[in-house]
Amino acid sequence: MPPLADEIRQTRPFRGPAHEATLSVLRTADVVRRHLTRIVGPAGLTIHQYNVLRILRGAGGAPLSVLDIQNRLLEETPGVNRIIERLVTRKLVRRDRSHTDRRLLECFITEAGLQVLAGLDDDMDRALGELARGLE
């Protein structure tokens, strides 16, 4: 992989190592995000939707509130309610009122959501392996 300055066509020196390191982390995050988007995109998902489904699957069938999901996201994401609404519309997630606190909506992954994730697991594992090899 070429040096960051070459990759982003920067002609002036970085202001310092911290500046270069920060830009390198941002660039790497973008490369990872684009790579993973190519995996989840054909399933009609965004990275954020995939992450919500992954979180709900990880709950093992236990309900999670929107706030619980938001706190577990890998990346701060505005509009978590809209993400969940889109997944509900596609019947990948179900929302129910809490039995103990009627003000809360609890989210569950559906069988269809589990199937979508299962269909992505091998490709995602392979992609993550490729990305990890690139860091060696």
N, CA, C and O atoms as a GROMACS GRO file, in nm:
protein
  544
    1MET      N    1   0.084  -0.118   0.000
    1MET     CA    2   0.000   0.000   0.000
    1MET      C    3   0.089   0.124   0.000
    1MET      O    4   0.185   0.130   0.077
    2PRO      N    5   0.060   0.222  -0.083
    2PRO     CA    6   0.144   0.342  -0.091
    2PRO      C    7   0.130   0.426   0.036
    2PRO      O    8   0.032   0.415   0.108
    3PRO      N    9   0.230   0.511   0.062
    3PRO     CA   10   0.219   0.601   0.177
    3PRO      C   11   0.092   0.687   0.165
    3PRO      O   12   0.047   0.718   0.055
    4LEU      N   13   0.036   0.724   0.280
    4LEU     CA   14  -0.089   0.799   0.283
    4LEU      C   15  -0.079   0.927   0.199
    4LEU      O   16  -0.172   0.959   0.125
    5ALA      N   17   0.029   0.998   0.210
    5ALA     CA   18   0.044   1.124   0.135
    5ALA      C   19   0.028   1.099  -0.015
    5ALA      O   20  -0.034   1.179  -0.085
    6ASP      N   21   0.085   0.989  -0.064
    6ASP     CA   22   0.072   0.956  -0.206
    6ASP      C   23  -0.072   0.916  -0.239
    6ASP      O   24  -0.128   0.956  -0.341
    7GLU      N   25  -0.128   0.838  -0.151
    7GLU     CA   26  -0.264   0.787  -0.175
    7GLU      C   27  -0.367   0.899  -0.185
    7GLU      O   28  -0.457   0.895  -0.268
    8ILE      N   29  -0.353   1.000  -0.100
    8ILE     CA   30  -0.450   1.110  -0.102
    8ILE      C   31  -0.397   1.230  -0.181
    8ILE      O   32  -0.457   1.338  -0.182
    9ARG      N   33  -0.285   1.209  -0.248
    9ARG     CA   34  -0.223   1.311  -0.334
    9ARG      C   35  -0.194   1.442  -0.258
    9ARG      O   36  -0.218   1.552  -0.309
   10GLN      N   37  -0.143   1.426  -0.139
   10GLN     CA   38  -0.106   1.543  -0.060
   10GLN      C   39   0.034   1.586  -0.099
   10GLN      O   40   0.127   1.506  -0.095
   11THR      N   41   0.048   1.712  -0.136
   11THR     CA   42   0.177   1.761  -0.184
   11THR      C   43   0.259   1.827  -0.074
   11THR      O   44   0.382   1.833  -0.085
   12ARG      N   45   0.195   1.876   0.031
   12ARG     CA   46   0.268   1.939   0.142
   12ARG      C   47   0.284   1.836   0.254
   12ARG      O   48   0.204   1.744   0.266
   13PRO      N   49   0.386   1.852   0.336
   13PRO     CA   50   0.406   1.759   0.448
   13PRO      C   51   0.289   1.770   0.548
   13PRO      O   52   0.224   1.874   0.559
   14PHE      N   53   0.265   1.661   0.618
   14PHE     CA   54   0.166   1.664   0.725
   14PHE      C   55   0.215   1.758   0.834
   14PHE      O   56   0.335   1.782   0.847
   15ARG      N   57   0.122   1.811   0.913
   15ARG     CA   58   0.160   1.904   1.020
   15ARG      C   59   0.234   1.835   1.133
   15ARG      O   60   0.298   1.899   1.216
   16GLY      N   61   0.225   1.705   1.136
   16GLY     CA   62   0.294   1.629   1.240
   16GLY      C   63   0.246   1.486   1.239
   16GLY      O   64   0.154   1.451   1.166
   17PRO      N   65   0.309   1.401   1.320
   17PRO     CA   66   0.271   1.260   1.324
   17PRO      C   67   0.126   1.238   1.368
   17PRO      O   68   0.059   1.148   1.317
   18ALA      N   69   0.077   1.319   1.460
   18ALA     CA   70  -0.062   1.303   1.506
   18ALA      C   71  -0.160   1.331   1.392
   18ALA      O   72  -0.260   1.261   1.376
   19HIS      N   73  -0.131   1.432   1.314
   19HIS     CA   74  -0.215   1.468   1.199
   19HIS      C   75  -0.216   1.354   1.098
   19HIS      O   76  -0.322   1.314   1.049
   20GLU      N   77  -0.098   1.302   1.067
   20GLU     CA   78  -0.088   1.192   0.971
   20GLU      C   79  -0.157   1.067   1.023
   20GLU      O   80  -0.226   0.998   0.948
   21ALA      N   81  -0.139   1.036   1.152
   21ALA     CA   82  -0.201   0.917   1.211
   21ALA      C   83  -0.353   0.928   1.210
   21ALA      O   84  -0.422   0.830   1.179
   22THR      N   85  -0.405   1.045   1.242
   22THR     CA   86  -0.550   1.064   1.243
   22THR      C   87  -0.608   1.047   1.103
   22THR      O   88  -0.709   0.979   1.085
   23LEU      N   89  -0.544   1.108   1.005
   23LEU     CA   90  -0.591   1.094   0.868
   23LEU      C   91  -0.581   0.950   0.820
   23LEU      O   92  -0.665   0.903   0.744
   24SER      N   93  -0.478   0.880   0.864
   24SER     CA   94  -0.460   0.740   0.827
   24SER      C   95  -0.572   0.653   0.885
   24SER      O   96  -0.624   0.564   0.818
   25VAL      N   97  -0.609   0.679   1.010
   25VAL     CA   98  -0.720   0.605   1.072
   25VAL      C   99  -0.850   0.632   0.998
   25VAL      O  100  -0.927   0.540   0.971
   26LEU      N  101  -0.876   0.758   0.964
   26LEU     CA  102  -0.998   0.793   0.891
   26LEU      C  103  -1.001   0.726   0.754
   26LEU      O  104  -1.104   0.675   0.711
   27ARG      N  105  -0.888   0.728   0.686
   27ARG     CA  106  -0.880   0.665   0.554
   27ARG      C  107  -0.901   0.514   0.563
   27ARG      O  108  -0.971   0.456   0.480
   28THR      N  109  -0.840   0.451   0.662
   28THR     CA  110  -0.856   0.308   0.682
   28THR      C  111  -1.001   0.273   0.713
   28THR      O  112  -1.055   0.176   0.660
   29ALA      N  113  -1.064   0.352   0.800
   29ALA     CA  114  -1.206   0.328   0.832
   29ALA      C  115  -1.292   0.336   0.707
   29ALA      O  116  -1.386   0.258   0.690
   30ASP      N  117  -1.262   0.429   0.620
   30ASP     CA  118  -1.338   0.443   0.496
   30ASP      C  119  -1.317   0.322   0.405
   30ASP      O  120  -1.413   0.272   0.345
   31VAL      N  121  -1.194   0.275   0.395
   31VAL     CA  122  -1.164   0.157   0.312
   31VAL      C  123  -1.240   0.036   0.366
   31VAL      O  124  -1.300  -0.040   0.289
   32VAL      N  125  -1.239   0.017   0.497
   32VAL     CA  126  -1.310  -0.096   0.559
   32VAL      C  127  -1.460  -0.083   0.534
   32VAL      O  128  -1.524  -0.181   0.495
   33ARG      N  129  -1.515   0.036   0.555
   33ARG     CA  130  -1.659   0.058   0.537
   33ARG      C  131  -1.701   0.028   0.393
   33ARG      O  132  -1.803  -0.038   0.370
   34ARG      N  133  -1.624   0.075   0.296
   34ARG     CA  134  -1.658   0.049   0.156
   34ARG      C  135  -1.649  -0.100   0.123
   34ARG      O  136  -1.733  -0.152   0.050
   35HIS      N  137  -1.549  -0.167   0.176
   35HIS     CA  138  -1.532  -0.310   0.152
   35HIS      C  139  -1.651  -0.388   0.209
   35HIS      O  140  -1.705  -0.476   0.142
   36LEU      N  141  -1.692  -0.355   0.330
   36LEU     CA  142  -1.804  -0.426   0.393
   36LEU      C  143  -1.937  -0.390   0.329
   36LEU      O  144  -2.029  -0.473   0.325
   37THR      N  145  -1.950  -0.268   0.280
   37THR     CA  146  -2.072  -0.228   0.210
   37THR      C  147  -2.094  -0.314   0.086
   37THR      O  148  -2.208  -0.344   0.050
   38ARG      N  149  -1.985  -0.353   0.020
   38ARG     CA  150  -1.998  -0.441  -0.097
   38ARG      C  151  -2.050  -0.578  -0.058
   38ARG      O  152  -2.107  -0.649  -0.142
   39ILE      N  153  -2.033  -0.618   0.068
   39ILE     CA  154  -2.084  -0.747   0.114
   39ILE      C  155  -2.232  -0.737   0.149
   39ILE      O  156  -2.311  -0.822   0.107
   40VAL      N  157  -2.271  -0.634   0.224
   40VAL     CA  158  -2.410  -0.626   0.273
   40VAL      C  159  -2.504  -0.560   0.173
   40VAL      O  160  -2.625  -0.581   0.178
   41GLY      N  161  -2.449  -0.480   0.082
   41GLY     CA  162  -2.531  -0.409  -0.016
   41GLY      C  163  -2.621  -0.498  -0.100
   41GLY      O  164  -2.740  -0.467  -0.115
   42PRO      N  165  -2.569  -0.608  -0.155
   42PRO     CA  166  -2.655  -0.695  -0.236
   42PRO      C  167  -2.774  -0.754  -0.158
   42PRO      O  168  -2.873  -0.796  -0.218
   43ALA      N  169  -2.764  -0.759  -0.025
   43ALA     CA  170  -2.876  -0.806   0.057
   43ALA      C  171  -2.973  -0.692   0.087
   43ALA      O  172  -3.071  -0.710   0.160
   44GLY      N  173  -2.946  -0.575   0.030
   44GLY     CA  174  -3.034  -0.461   0.050
   44GLY      C  175  -3.015  -0.393   0.185
   44GLY      O  176  -3.106  -0.326   0.234
   45LEU      N  177  -2.897  -0.411   0.244
   45LEU     CA  178  -2.870  -0.354   0.376
   45LEU      C  179  -2.761  -0.247   0.368
   45LEU      O  180  -2.675  -0.250   0.280
   46THR      N  181  -2.768  -0.155   0.461
   46THR     CA  182  -2.657  -0.063   0.484
   46THR      C  183  -2.571  -0.123   0.594
   46THR      O  184  -2.612  -0.218   0.661
   47ILE      N  185  -2.454  -0.069   0.613
   47ILE     CA  186  -2.367  -0.114   0.722
   47ILE      C  187  -2.437  -0.094   0.856
   47ILE      O  188  -2.427  -0.180   0.944
   48HIS      N  189  -2.508   0.017   0.873
   48HIS     CA  190  -2.576   0.044   0.999
   48HIS      C  191  -2.689  -0.057   1.023
   48HIS      O  192  -2.707  -0.104   1.136
   49GLN      N  193  -2.764  -0.090   0.919
   49GLN     CA  194  -2.870  -0.190   0.934
   49GLN      C  195  -2.810  -0.326   0.968
   49GLN      O  196  -2.862  -0.398   1.054
   50TYR      N  197  -2.701  -0.362   0.901
   50TYR     CA  198  -2.634  -0.487   0.930
   50TYR      C  199  -2.589  -0.490   1.076
   50TYR      O  200  -2.605  -0.592   1.144
   51ASN      N  201  -2.535  -0.381   1.124
   51ASN     CA  202  -2.488  -0.373   1.261
   51ASN      C  203  -2.604  -0.391   1.360
   51ASN      O  204  -2.589  -0.461   1.460
   52VAL      N  205  -2.719  -0.329   1.333
   52VAL     CA  206  -2.836  -0.345   1.420
   52VAL      C  207  -2.880  -0.492   1.422
   52VAL      O  208  -2.907  -0.547   1.528
   53LEU      N  209  -2.886  -0.554   1.305
   53LEU     CA  210  -2.923  -0.696   1.301
   53LEU      C  211  -2.822  -0.781   1.378
   53LEU      O  212  -2.861  -0.873   1.450
   54ARG      N  213  -2.696  -0.752   1.363
   54ARG     CA  214  -2.592  -0.826   1.434
   54ARG      C  215  -2.607  -0.812   1.584
   54ARG      O  216  -2.591  -0.910   1.658
   55ILE      N  217  -2.638  -0.691   1.630
   55ILE     CA  218  -2.658  -0.665   1.773
   55ILE      C  219  -2.779  -0.745   1.824
   55ILE      O  220  -2.772  -0.807   1.930
   56LEU      N  221  -2.888  -0.742   1.749
   56LEU     CA  222  -3.008  -0.815   1.792
   56LEU      C  223  -2.984  -0.966   1.792
   56LEU      O  224  -3.032  -1.035   1.882
   57ARG      N  225  -2.911  -1.017   1.695
   57ARG     CA  226  -2.880  -1.160   1.694
   57ARG      C  227  -2.794  -1.193   1.816
   57ARG      O  228  -2.814  -1.297   1.880
   58GLY      N  229  -2.701  -1.107   1.848
   58GLY     CA  230  -2.614  -1.128   1.963
   58GLY      C  231  -2.687  -1.127   2.096
   58GLY      O  232  -2.636  -1.179   2.195
   59ALA      N  233  -2.805  -1.068   2.098
   59ALA     CA  234  -2.885  -1.065   2.222
   59ALA      C  235  -2.947  -1.201   2.251
   59ALA      O  236  -3.004  -1.222   2.358
   60GLY      N  237  -2.936  -1.293   2.156
   60GLY     CA  238  -2.984  -1.429   2.178
   60GLY      C  239  -3.133  -1.441   2.201
   60GLY      O  240  -3.178  -1.526   2.278
   61GLY      N  241  -3.210  -1.358   2.136
   61GLY     CA  242  -3.355  -1.365   2.149
   61GLY      C  243  -3.411  -1.274   2.257
   61GLY      O  244  -3.533  -1.255   2.266
   62ALA      N  245  -3.323  -1.218   2.339
   62ALA     CA  246  -3.369  -1.123   2.442
   62ALA      C  247  -3.404  -0.990   2.375
   62ALA      O  248  -3.340  -0.951   2.278
   63PRO      N  249  -3.504  -0.922   2.427
   63PRO     CA  250  -3.541  -0.793   2.368
   63PRO      C  251  -3.438  -0.685   2.401
   63PRO      O  252  -3.375  -0.687   2.507
   64LEU      N  253  -3.422  -0.592   2.308
   64LEU     CA  254  -3.337  -0.475   2.331
   64LEU      C  255  -3.417  -0.351   2.297
   64LEU      O  256  -3.489  -0.348   2.197
   65SER      N  257  -3.404  -0.249   2.379
   65SER     CA  258  -3.466  -0.120   2.348
   65SER      C  259  -3.381  -0.049   2.245
   65SER      O  260  -3.267  -0.087   2.219
   66VAL      N  261  -3.438   0.055   2.186
   66VAL     CA  262  -3.363   0.135   2.089
   66VAL      C  263  -3.238   0.193   2.156
   66VAL      O  264  -3.132   0.198   2.095
   67LEU      N  265  -3.251   0.236   2.281
   67LEU     CA  266  -3.136   0.291   2.352
   67LEU      C  267  -3.029   0.184   2.373
   67LEU      O  268  -2.910   0.212   2.358
   68ASP      N  269  -3.070   0.061   2.407
   68ASP     CA  270  -2.973  -0.048   2.420
   68ASP      C  271  -2.898  -0.069   2.289
   68ASP      O  272  -2.775  -0.084   2.288
   69ILE      N  273  -2.972  -0.070   2.179
   69ILE     CA  274  -2.910  -0.090   2.048
   69ILE      C  275  -2.814   0.025   2.018
   69ILE      O  276  -2.702   0.003   1.974
   70GLN      N  277  -2.861   0.146   2.042
   70GLN     CA  278  -2.778   0.264   2.014
   70GLN      C  279  -2.648   0.259   2.093
   70GLN      O  280  -2.543   0.295   2.041
   71ASN      N  281  -2.655   0.214   2.217
   71ASN     CA  282  -2.534   0.208   2.301
   71ASN      C  283  -2.438   0.098   2.257
   71ASN      O  284  -2.320   0.103   2.292
   72ARG      N  285  -2.485   0.001   2.181
   72ARG     CA  286  -2.399  -0.110   2.137
   72ARG      C  287  -2.345  -0.090   1.995
   72ARG      O  288  -2.261  -0.169   1.950
   73LEU      N  289  -2.390   0.011   1.926
   73LEU     CA  290  -2.344   0.034   1.789
   73LEU      C  291  -2.194   0.060   1.786
   73LEU      O  292  -2.139   0.123   1.876
   74LEU      N  293  -2.129   0.010   1.684
   74LEU     CA  294  -1.985   0.030   1.668
   74LEU      C  295  -1.950   0.174   1.637
   74LEU      O  296  -1.841   0.221   1.669
   75GLU      N  297  -2.043   0.242   1.575
   75GLU     CA  298  -2.020   0.378   1.528
   75GLU      C  299  -2.142   0.460   1.566
   75GLU      O  300  -2.255   0.416   1.546
   76GLU      N  301  -2.121   0.579   1.621
   76GLU     CA  302  -2.234   0.664   1.657
   76GLU      C  303  -2.315   0.694   1.532
   76GLU      O  304  -2.262   0.740   1.431
   77THR      N  305  -2.443   0.666   1.540
   77THR     CA  306  -2.528   0.675   1.422
   77THR      C  307  -2.656   0.753   1.455
   77THR      O  308  -2.733   0.711   1.542
   78PRO      N  309  -2.678   0.865   1.388
   78PRO     CA  310  -2.806   0.934   1.410
   78PRO      C  311  -2.918   0.856   1.342
   78PRO      O  312  -2.895   0.786   1.243
   79GLY      N  313  -3.037   0.870   1.393
   79GLY     CA  314  -3.152   0.810   1.327
   79GLY      C  315  -3.165   0.660   1.348
   79GLY      O  316  -3.209   0.589   1.257
   80VAL      N  317  -3.128   0.611   1.466
   80VAL     CA  318  -3.140   0.467   1.492
   80VAL      C  319  -3.285   0.423   1.479
   80VAL      O  320  -3.312   0.313   1.431
   81ASN      N  321  -3.380   0.509   1.522
   81ASN     CA  322  -3.522   0.475   1.507
   81ASN      C  323  -3.559   0.451   1.360
   81ASN      O  324  -3.634   0.360   1.329
   82ARG      N  325  -3.506   0.534   1.271
   82ARG     CA  326  -3.535   0.518   1.128
   82ARG      C  327  -3.473   0.389   1.074
   82ARG      O  328  -3.534   0.320   0.992
   83ILE      N  329  -3.354   0.357   1.120
   83ILE     CA  330  -3.289   0.232   1.077
   83ILE      C  331  -3.375   0.114   1.118
   83ILE      O  332  -3.400   0.024   1.039
   84ILE      N  333  -3.420   0.115   1.243
   84ILE     CA  334  -3.502   0.006   1.293
   84ILE      C  335  -3.635   0.002   1.218
   84ILE      O  336  -3.684  -0.106   1.185
   85GLU      N  337  -3.694   0.117   1.191
   85GLU     CA  338  -3.821   0.121   1.117
   85GLU      C  339  -3.807   0.056   0.980
   85GLU      O  340  -3.896  -0.018   0.937
   86ARG      N  341  -3.697   0.082   0.913
   86ARG     CA  342  -3.675   0.020   0.781
   86ARG      C  343  -3.661  -0.131   0.793
   86ARG      O  344  -3.709  -0.205   0.707
   87LEU      N  345  -3.596  -0.176   0.899
   87LEU     CA  346  -3.582  -0.321   0.921
   87LEU      C  347  -3.716  -0.384   0.958
   87LEU      O  348  -3.743  -0.498   0.921
   88VAL      N  349  -3.799  -0.311   1.031
   88VAL     CA  350  -3.934  -0.359   1.065
   88VAL      C  351  -4.017  -0.370   0.937
   88VAL      O  352  -4.088  -0.469   0.917
   89THR      N  353  -4.008  -0.270   0.852
   89THR     CA  354  -4.083  -0.270   0.725
   89THR      C  355  -4.045  -0.391   0.641
   89THR      O  356  -4.130  -0.449   0.573
   90ARG      N  357  -3.918  -0.429   0.645
   90ARG     CA  358  -3.872  -0.546   0.569
   90ARG      C  359  -3.894  -0.678   0.644
   90ARG      O  360  -3.858  -0.786   0.596
   91LYS      N  361  -3.954  -0.667   0.763
   91LYS     CA  362  -3.984  -0.784   0.847
   91LYS      C  363  -3.857  -0.858   0.893
   91LYS      O  364  -3.859  -0.980   0.914
   92LEU      N  365  -3.749  -0.784   0.908
   92LEU     CA  366  -3.625  -0.841   0.960
   92LEU      C  367  -3.614  -0.821   1.110
   92LEU      O  368  -3.538  -0.890   1.179
   93VAL      N  369  -3.692  -0.724   1.161
   93VAL     CA  370  -3.697  -0.691   1.303
   93VAL      C  371  -3.844  -0.675   1.343
   93VAL      O  372  -3.927  -0.631   1.264
   94ARG      N  373  -3.872  -0.712   1.467
   94ARG     CA  374  -4.006  -0.694   1.523
   94ARG      C  375  -3.994  -0.604   1.645
   94ARG      O  376  -3.899  -0.614   1.722
   95ARG      N  377  -4.092  -0.513   1.661
   95ARG     CA  378  -4.098  -0.425   1.778
   95ARG      C  379  -4.226  -0.453   1.853
   95ARG      O  380  -4.334  -0.463   1.794
   96ASP      N  381  -4.215  -0.465   1.983
   96ASP     CA  382  -4.332  -0.485   2.069
   96ASP      C  383  -4.320  -0.393   2.189
   96ASP      O  384  -4.211  -0.353   2.228
   97ARG      N  385  -4.435  -0.360   2.247
   97ARG     CA  386  -4.436  -0.284   2.372
   97ARG      C  387  -4.387  -0.375   2.484
   97ARG      O  388  -4.420  -0.493   2.489
   98SER      N  389  -4.308  -0.318   2.573
   98SER     CA  390  -4.260  -0.393   2.688
   98SER      C  391  -4.376  -0.431   2.778
   98SER      O  392  -4.469  -0.352   2.796
   99HIS      N  393  -4.371  -0.551   2.833
   99HIS     CA  394  -4.476  -0.595   2.926
   99HIS      C  395  -4.459  -0.528   3.062
   99HIS      O  396  -4.556  -0.511   3.136
  100THR      N  397  -4.336  -0.492   3.095
  100THR     CA  398  -4.310  -0.432   3.226
  100THR      C  399  -4.316  -0.280   3.225
  100THR      O  400  -4.343  -0.219   3.329
  101ASP      N  401  -4.292  -0.218   3.111
  101ASP     CA  402  -4.296  -0.072   3.099
  101ASP      C  403  -4.355  -0.038   2.962
  101ASP      O  404  -4.283  -0.040   2.862
  102ARG      N  405  -4.480  -0.008   2.958
  102ARG     CA  406  -4.552   0.014   2.831
  102ARG      C  407  -4.497   0.131   2.751
  102ARG      O  408  -4.531   0.147   2.634
  103ARG      N  409  -4.412   0.213   2.811
  103ARG     CA  410  -4.353   0.325   2.737
  103ARG      C  411  -4.240   0.279   2.645
  103ARG      O  412  -4.206   0.347   2.549
  104LEU      N  413  -4.183   0.163   2.676
  104LEU     CA  414  -4.068   0.113   2.600
  104LEU      C  415  -4.110   0.024   2.484
  104LEU      O  416  -4.203  -0.056   2.494
  105LEU      N  417  -4.039   0.040   2.374
  105LEU     CA  418  -4.052  -0.052   2.261
  105LEU      C  419  -3.932  -0.145   2.265
  105LEU      O  420  -3.818  -0.100   2.275
  106GLU      N  421  -3.959  -0.273   2.258
  106GLU     CA  422  -3.853  -0.373   2.258
  106GLU      C  423  -3.837  -0.428   2.117
  106GLU      O  424  -3.935  -0.453   2.047
  107CYS      N  425  -3.713  -0.446   2.078
  107CYS     CA  426  -3.683  -0.494   1.943
  107CYS      C  427  -3.629  -0.636   1.949
  107CYS      O  428  -3.553  -0.672   2.040
  108PHE      N  429  -3.669  -0.716   1.851
  108PHE     CA  430  -3.626  -0.854   1.838
  108PHE      C  431  -3.590  -0.878   1.693
  108PHE      O  432  -3.652  -0.820   1.603
  109ILE      N  433  -3.491  -0.962   1.667
  109ILE     CA  434  -3.463  -1.003   1.531
  109ILE      C  435  -3.562  -1.114   1.495
  109ILE      O  436  -3.594  -1.198   1.578
  110THR      N  437  -3.610  -1.112   1.372
  110THR     CA  438  -3.704  -1.215   1.326
  110THR      C  439  -3.627  -1.330   1.261
  110THR      O  440  -3.506  -1.322   1.240
  111GLU      N  441  -3.700  -1.436   1.231
  111GLU     CA  442  -3.639  -1.549   1.161
  111GLU      C  443  -3.584  -1.502   1.026
  111GLU      O  444  -3.477  -1.546   0.984
  112ALA      N  445  -3.657  -1.414   0.958
  112ALA     CA  446  -3.610  -1.360   0.829
  112ALA      C  447  -3.479  -1.283   0.848
  112ALA      O  448  -3.389  -1.292   0.765
  113GLY      N  449  -3.470  -1.207   0.957
  113GLY     CA  450  -3.347  -1.133   0.986
  113GLY      C  451  -3.231  -1.227   1.012
  113GLY      O  452  -3.119  -1.202   0.968
  114LEU      N  453  -3.258  -1.334   1.086
  114LEU     CA  454  -3.154  -1.434   1.112
  114LEU      C  455  -3.107  -1.500   0.983
  114LEU      O  456  -2.988  -1.526   0.966
  115GLN      N  457  -3.200  -1.525   0.893
  115GLN     CA  458  -3.165  -1.587   0.765
  115GLN      C  459  -3.079  -1.494   0.681
  115GLN      O  460  -2.983  -1.539   0.617
  116VAL      N  461  -3.112  -1.365   0.679
  116VAL     CA  462  -3.032  -1.269   0.604
  116VAL      C  463  -2.889  -1.267   0.658
  116VAL      O  464  -2.793  -1.270   0.581
  117LEU      N  465  -2.875  -1.262   0.791
  117LEU     CA  466  -2.742  -1.262   0.850
  117LEU      C  467  -2.667  -1.391   0.820
  117LEU      O  468  -2.548  -1.389   0.788
  118ALA      N  469  -2.737  -1.504   0.832
  118ALA     CA  470  -2.674  -1.633   0.804
  118ALA      C  471  -2.622  -1.637   0.660
  118ALA      O  472  -2.517  -1.695   0.633
  119GLY      N  473  -2.697  -1.576   0.568
  119GLY     CA  474  -2.654  -1.572   0.429
  119GLY      C  475  -2.533  -1.483   0.406
  119GLY      O  476  -2.465  -1.496   0.305
  120LEU      N  477  -2.507  -1.393   0.498
  120LEU     CA  478  -2.394  -1.300   0.486
  120LEU      C  479  -2.271  -1.345   0.565
  120LEU      O  480  -2.161  -1.297   0.542
  121ASP      N  481  -2.291  -1.436   0.660
  121ASP     CA  482  -2.184  -1.472   0.754
  121ASP      C  483  -2.054  -1.515   0.685
  121ASP      O  484  -1.948  -1.464   0.718
  122ASP      N  485  -2.062  -1.608   0.592
  122ASP     CA  486  -1.940  -1.658   0.527
  122ASP      C  487  -1.868  -1.548   0.449
  122ASP      O  488  -1.746  -1.534   0.458
  123ASP      N  489  -1.944  -1.470   0.373
  123ASP     CA  490  -1.883  -1.361   0.296
  123ASP      C  491  -1.823  -1.255   0.389
  123ASP      O  492  -1.716  -1.201   0.361
  124MET      N  493  -1.892  -1.227   0.498
  124MET     CA  494  -1.841  -1.128   0.593
  124MET      C  495  -1.714  -1.180   0.661
  124MET      O  496  -1.618  -1.105   0.678
  125ASP      N  497  -1.714  -1.307   0.701
  125ASP     CA  498  -1.593  -1.366   0.761
  125ASP      C  499  -1.475  -1.359   0.665
  125ASP      O  500  -1.363  -1.324   0.704
  126ARG      N  501  -1.501  -1.391   0.540
  126ARG     CA  502  -1.396  -1.387   0.438
  126ARG      C  503  -1.345  -1.243   0.420
  126ARG      O  504  -1.224  -1.220   0.413
  127ALA      N  505  -1.437  -1.148   0.412
  127ALA     CA  506  -1.398  -1.007   0.394
  127ALA      C  507  -1.317  -0.957   0.513
  127ALA      O  508  -1.218  -0.887   0.495
  128LEU      N  509  -1.359  -0.992   0.633
  128LEU     CA  510  -1.284  -0.948   0.750
  128LEU      C  511  -1.145  -1.012   0.753
  128LEU      O  512  -1.048  -0.948   0.795
  129GLY      N  513  -1.136  -1.136   0.710
  129GLY     CA  514  -1.004  -1.201   0.700
  129GLY      C  515  -0.914  -1.130   0.601
  129GLY      O  516  -0.796  -1.109   0.627
  130GLU      N  517  -0.970  -1.092   0.486
  130GLU     CA  518  -0.893  -1.018   0.386
  130GLU      C  519  -0.846  -0.885   0.441
  130GLU      O  520  -0.731  -0.845   0.421
  131LEU      N  521  -0.935  -0.816   0.511
  131LEU     CA  522  -0.897  -0.686   0.568
  131LEU      C  523  -0.790  -0.702   0.674
  131LEU      O  524  -0.697  -0.621   0.682
  132ALA      N  525  -0.801  -0.806   0.756
  132ALA     CA  526  -0.701  -0.828   0.860
  132ALA      C  527  -0.565  -0.861   0.798
  132ALA      O  528  -0.462  -0.816   0.849
  133ARG      N  529  -0.564  -0.938   0.691
  133ARG     CA  530  -0.436  -0.969   0.624
  133ARG      C  531  -0.372  -0.841   0.569
  133ARG      O  532  -0.249  -0.830   0.564
  134GLY      N  533  -0.454  -0.747   0.529
  134GLY     CA  534  -0.400  -0.620   0.479
  134GLY      C  535  -0.334  -0.537   0.586
  134GLY      O  536  -0.256  -0.446   0.556
  135LEU      N  537  -0.364  -0.567   0.712
  135LEU     CA  538  -0.305  -0.491   0.823
  135LEU      C  539  -0.175  -0.551   0.873
  135LEU      O  540  -0.104  -0.489   0.952
  136GLU      N  541  -0.143  -0.672   0.827
  136GLU     CA  542  -0.022  -0.740   0.874
  136GLU      C  543   0.102  -0.676   0.817
  136GLU      O  544   0.213  -0.721   0.846
   0.00000   0.00000   0.00000
